[in-house]
């Protein structure tokens, strides 16, 4: 969470070029992979996260939060939430 408007804009534009830590970039790479096709996530992805300083609990939390947002957005889309 941040109040830095420039950071938010940079993240919205392209997180891969935003001024964030390598650890945060790796986490977001993982989240994108979970979002696009979770079946392609494997042991190697978890090992990269561990090498970046995330423990098993952190990896679980990242995965659950990404999955929750993916789920709730699909539900909202299917029900037309936010549409006229």
N, C-alpha and C positions, 0 to 999 in steps of 0.2 A: 504494500500500500504506500502510495506516495502523493505528495501535493505538488510535485515537480511537473508542471504542465509540459515542459520540453521533453522530459523523459517519457511521459505518457504518449505524446505525439510520435516520438521516435519509435517506441514499441509498437504503436498502432501501424505505423508506416512499414517497418520491417525490423523485427526483433533481432535479426542477425547482424544488423549494422548499428543497433542502439548501444549507447554507452552503458553496458551492464557487465558484470563480472563474468569470467569464463564459466564459473559454476552455474550462474543463472542462465547463461546461454545454453549450456549442456542440458540443464533441466528443461528449458523450453524446447530444445530439439527433441527430447524424449516425449514431452507432452504433445508435440506436433505428430510424432510417430504414433503415439497411442490414439490420437484423434483420427488420423488418416487411415490407419489399418493396424489395429492392436495385434493382429495375428503375426505381424512382422517383428514385434518386440521379442527380444530373446535375452538369454543369459549375458551376452556381450553388452547389451544396453545397460543392464543392471550393474555389471562390472565397471563400466565407464562412470556411472553415477557414484559407485562406491569409491572409485579412484579420485573423484572430484570432492569427496568428503561427505557424501550422503550415506547414512547407515540404512539398515533394512527398514526401520520404522519410517525414516524420511522418504524412502523410495515408495513404501506403501502409501504414505500420505499423498505424495505427488500423484501416484496412480489413481487413488480414490477420488481426489479432487478433480483431476482431468476427466475421469470417467463420469463423475457426477454432473459436471458442466455439459459434457457431451450428451448425456442422457436427458437432462432437464431441457436443454435446447431442442432436442428432437421431439420431446413431448410437446413443448410449447409450439413448435413449428407445425406438428400434426394437428394440434387443436386450434391453430390460427391465432394464437395469442399475439397481440401487438398488431395484427392486421385489422383493417376496417371491417 
